[in-house]
Amino acid sequence: MQHTCHIAEGQSRPPPPPRDPGRALLRSALVDKLPGVARNPKEKPKPMAEIIDVTDATFEKEVLQSDLPTIIDFWAEWCAPCRAIAPIVKELAGAYEGKLKVVKMNIDENPATPGKYGVRAIPTVLAFKGGTVVEQITGARPKSAFEEMAQKLV
């Protein structure tokens, strides 16, 4: 079963969920277990791959004109399935650093590009090679689906 957030024209977005102070404490307790986070003040964090935030204005330069094959994640803050795949997308960026470019676009702040590419539900992940869409994944899918997409690009 794939989970998506559907976008209807003129639809108002649901408000973000309320902040839970207990979750913040749990999150801070788990931070030292994340890769790239220093566990003590003298230890330097490991470098993490950079995921570039693109906008409607920078999309052509960062994606269409990229020398590397590019994966773009269309997402929104209010979309739970988008948050679910975010760590997978970040992991792909690290695993394929130098071979593949990974970018993301917030659809609420940049409506033109998702509209141009027919993005009707999020998360939608498009794979570009030579400025052309070569593959698409819509919805929260297993990590293997995203790894397969990346493998086909490199």
C-alpha positions, 0 to 999 in steps of 0.5 A: 500500500502506498501512502500519498498526500493528494493535492486538489486545486484550491485546497487549503493545506491542513495546519501542521500538527501541534508541537509535543515537548516530550517528542523534542526531549526524545529527539534530543536523546536520540540525536547522538545516535545519528550519523554525522552528529558529534557524540562529544564536543571534541569529536568532529561530525562526519560529513553528510551528503548535501541535499539541495533545496531547489525553487521554481527559479533554480530548478532549470540550473540545478536539475535540467542543466545538471551534469549528474543524473538528478533525483528530485523529491517533491514534498511539503511540511504537512505531508506525513509520507514525505517525512517518512521517506526523507531519511531514505532520500538523505541516505541515497544522497550519501550513498551516491555522492559524486555520482548522483545529485539529490535535491528537494522542492517544497511544493507549497513554496514552489507551485509552478514546477510540480504543476509542469511535471504533473505532480498530483500527489506527494511525495513524488520523486522524479529521476532526471537524466540529461534534463529528461524525466526517466522514472517516477515514484509516487507515495511512500515506498520501501527503501529498495524502490528508491535504491533501484531508481538510483542504480538505474541512473548511475 
